[in-house]
Amino acid sequence: MSTGEKNVIGAIAALGVWPQKKFMVQQRLGDGPTNETWLVTCEQEHYVLRLVKPFAVSVGLSLKDELHITLAAQQRNLAPEVVASCVTSGIVLSRYVQGRPWTAGDLQNKQQLDLLANRLRQLHGLDCKARLLDLRAVLQDYAQRSTDARAGTWRDSALARLDEIDPREHTVCHNDLTAANIIDNGTLCFIDWEYA
């Protein structure tokens, strides 16, 4: 058994949702800088276990805020159901969303984009209070952390574009809506909410 699998078993035990003999660790789904995700099953149901890494906090991500937004979004079937979580330990267990992940081709299809626009209207209309995203501060932070010599130029260009945008009413945003984070399961469900 790998260290990762042992961590998964420990995390599920910490959540206290299932006896150890009832669940199985299937496979690692992802291992990025901010979290590690695993597919687990219990009584033939599939779930995603996410283990938040310390780097997530260092770049300003808040699991507490993410869960607040995700729980509001799941009421409209915009997000997977959160089964259990522990903010202090950085653990989230969600129901696995069966469906087809979008591809870049879907983003070129007008009918698909119309479906996405309708779902985004629902997301942006959520009545959910969360911390405000300070894009200027984020851009400054990313530029400072970057080792790419062009980071300052990119930051300045993005800041100039922000100056051209009229301020709008605050709204809930996903902020990581790549094609792979859109799952078509008869409707469109969004996954990976840590930047929301």
BELGI-V951390 format. One record per helix or strand. SS is the DSSP state (h for helix, s for strand). FROM is the first residue (numbers start at 0). TO is the last residue. If there is no record, write none. Layout:
ss=SS from=FROM to=TO
ss=SS from=FROM to=TO
This chain:
ss=h from=2 to=14
ss=h from=19 to=21
ss=s from=22 to=30
ss=s from=34 to=41
ss=s from=44 to=51
ss=h from=53 to=57
ss=h from=62 to=73
ss=s from=78 to=78
ss=s from=81 to=85
ss=s from=90 to=94
ss=s from=99 to=100
ss=h from=105 to=107
ss=h from=109 to=123
ss=h from=134 to=144
ss=h from=150 to=163
ss=h from=178 to=180
ss=s from=181 to=183
ss=s from=187 to=189
